[in-house]
Amino acid sequence: MKPFLLLFAAMLHASALAKEAGVDGVEKTPRSLSGEQLFMACASCHSLQAGAAHRVGPNLHGLAGQRAGSRPGFTYSNALKRSGIVWDEGSLLAFILESGRLVPGTWMVYHNVLTAEESQRLARYVIDSSTAPR
């Protein structure tokens, strides 16, 4: 799939999550999504599969313990490469919550509409999944 189509699909999915979360005046519905379900919005741009190609965003398999902006074969913003971040659950959670504030100049375009608890489940899922064989 072409990168702009992946980005468009991600935007549509994020929009659906935003409506469910009560953004733009829509009533918030109760939900308890698993980390895997929450990652479905991320999967438009990222993969957790070992050996899978990068998409609009880098493959996240093996992310835990890696320096930000260091995956071979993916072009990162200079800001992310210079950030000094080493990925773990806490640093990933901070990036999910406010990527632009944590790393001004990052290229990841993401507006978090998740609750703090959902963001925590998502970060835990990505870190746990990135170290498990898939």
Disulfide bonds with the S-S distance in Angstrom:
none
